[in-house]
Amino acid sequence: MDLQQLQVETDRLYRLALSDASKKASALNADRESLGKVLQACEADVDVRRCVRDAYALKIAELRAGLPRETRDPTKVSVGPVALLCPSLEGAWSITYLQPGALAVISTPRGSRVLDSLVRASGERYGALTSEGELSLFGKRGEYRLNLPDGRMIPCTMDEPDRP
C-alpha cells in the first residue's frame, strides 16, 4: 500500500474531524503531533516502511471510528469501521478496511491490530502474527471466521452498511 495515499487519507480524515463542531481543534492538533512522534520513532524500526504504514493505518481506523456515519465516504482509501458480530466474544469488535483488499485494522476491546491481506483462493483473508500467535479473519459470502492466537475459531457476521 502506498504510504503517500495513507498520509493523504489521514489528512482528509483530520480535516473531517476538525469540521465536526463537537471535536476540539486543540485535542486534534495534539493528536496529530502525537502521530508525528510515532512516525519519527519509526525511523529507528527495523522495518521503517511497515512501521509507518501501520501507524497511519491505526490512526485512520481511530479517526474513522470517531466520525459520524454520514461523513464516511466509501469511495475513498478507507472504509469502515464495520462491526464484527461474534456472539462468543465480549466487547465491541470492528474492522476498518484500507484500500479494500490491501489491509484491514481489527479493533478489539484490548486494542487494534493491522492485518495484511493474505493469499486466498476465494473470499477475503487478512492476518497478522502477534506475540501470542496468529490472528486472522477469513470471509466468504457474508460468513466470517476469526482465528484467534489461542487457537479458537470464532464464527462471525458483519454489520455491512459501509462494506465495499
Summary of the structure (lengths in Angstrom):
residues: 164
radius of gyration: 15.8
end to end distance: 17.2
largest distance: 47.0
contacts: 454
relative contact order: 0.13
helix: 35%
strand: 32%
